[in-house]
Amino acid sequence: MILVTTDYITGKNLEMLGLVKGSTIQSKNLGRDITQSFKTLVGGELKAYTEMMNEARALATKRMVEEAESLGADAVVNIRYSSASVMAGAAEVIAYGTAVKFV
């Protein structure tokens, strides 16, 4: 499966199959939250949260690819990511793009 942020793939003619998306909602771990709150006192990267968001993006991407594969897609073009707070202590990450088949 080819995944690109452009709306084309050089050298390929594309048939659009439709929008595909994948999402996940991640919540903070209480232990992680406490240790990360101490980090805000001294500054620097909140590595536990960075790791959590990387995992969330990977899972959202995996789910998007699975949806594209179910349509018989060869690639997903014009991929975008978005995140939003769903409630206190929880965030959604969504990956979306256009599933395409090579013609």
C-alpha positions as CSV (number, residue, x, y, z in Angstrom):
1,M,0.0,0.0,0.0
2,I,1.4,3.4,-1.1
3,L,0.7,6.3,1.3
4,V,1.3,9.8,0.2
5,T,0.3,13.4,1.1
6,T,0.2,14.5,-2.5
7,D,-3.0,14.1,-4.6
8,Y,-1.1,12.1,-7.3
9,I,1.5,9.4,-7.7
10,T,4.0,10.1,-10.4
11,G,3.6,7.7,-13.4
12,K,0.3,6.3,-12.2
13,N,-3.2,6.9,-13.5
14,L,-5.6,6.8,-10.5
15,E,-9.2,5.8,-10.1
16,M,-10.7,7.4,-7.0
17,L,-12.5,4.9,-4.7
18,G,-13.5,7.3,-2.0
19,L,-12.7,8.7,1.4
20,V,-11.0,6.5,3.9
21,K,-10.3,7.2,7.6
22,G,-9.1,5.8,10.8
23,S,-9.2,7.2,14.2
24,T,-8.5,6.4,17.8
25,I,-9.1,8.1,21.1
26,Q,-6.3,8.0,23.7
27,S,-6.5,8.9,27.3
28,K,-3.8,9.9,29.6
29,N,-2.4,7.3,32.1
30,L,-2.7,8.6,35.7
31,G,0.8,7.6,36.5
32,R,2.1,9.1,33.3
33,D,0.1,12.3,33.9
34,I,1.6,12.8,37.3
35,T,5.2,12.4,36.2
36,Q,4.6,14.6,33.1
37,S,3.1,17.4,35.2
38,F,6.4,17.6,37.2
39,K,8.2,18.0,33.8
40,T,6.1,21.1,33.1
41,L,7.8,22.8,36.1
42,V,11.3,22.5,34.5
43,G,10.3,22.6,30.9
44,G,11.3,20.3,28.0
45,E,9.7,17.6,25.9
46,L,6.9,15.5,27.5
47,K,8.2,12.3,26.1
48,A,5.4,10.1,27.5
49,Y,2.9,12.2,25.7
50,T,5.0,12.3,22.5
51,E,5.1,8.5,22.6
52,M,1.3,8.3,23.2
53,M,0.6,10.6,20.2
54,N,3.0,8.7,18.0
55,E,1.2,5.4,18.9
56,A,-2.2,7.1,18.3
57,R,-1.1,8.3,14.8
58,A,0.2,4.8,13.9
59,L,-3.0,3.2,15.0
60,A,-5.2,5.7,13.1
61,T,-3.0,5.2,10.0
62,K,-3.3,1.4,10.3
63,R,-7.1,1.6,10.5
64,M,-7.2,4.0,7.5
65,V,-5.1,1.5,5.5
66,E,-7.4,-1.4,6.5
67,E,-10.4,0.5,5.3
68,A,-8.6,1.3,2.0
69,E,-7.7,-2.4,1.6
70,S,-11.3,-3.4,2.1
71,L,-12.2,-1.2,-0.9
72,G,-9.4,-2.9,-3.0
73,A,-7.2,0.2,-3.0
74,D,-3.6,0.2,-4.2
75,A,-2.8,3.5,-2.4
76,V,-4.1,6.3,-0.3
77,V,-3.4,9.8,-1.6
78,N,-3.8,13.3,0.0
79,I,-3.4,11.9,3.5
80,R,-4.0,14.3,6.4
81,Y,-3.9,14.0,10.2
82,S,-5.9,15.9,12.7
83,S,-6.2,15.8,16.5
84,A,-8.6,17.2,19.0
85,S,-9.4,17.1,22.6
86,V,-12.5,15.0,23.2
87,M,-12.8,15.5,26.9
88,A,-10.4,16.4,29.8
89,G,-7.5,13.9,29.6
90,A,-8.5,12.3,26.2
91,A,-7.6,13.2,22.6
92,E,-8.7,11.9,19.3
93,V,-6.3,11.4,16.4
94,I,-7.8,10.9,12.9
95,A,-6.0,10.0,9.7
96,Y,-7.9,10.4,6.4
97,G,-7.3,10.4,2.7
98,T,-8.6,9.2,-0.7
99,A,-8.3,5.6,-1.5
100,V,-7.3,5.0,-5.2
101,K,-6.7,2.1,-7.5
102,F,-4.1,2.1,-10.3
103,V,-5.6,1.9,-13.8
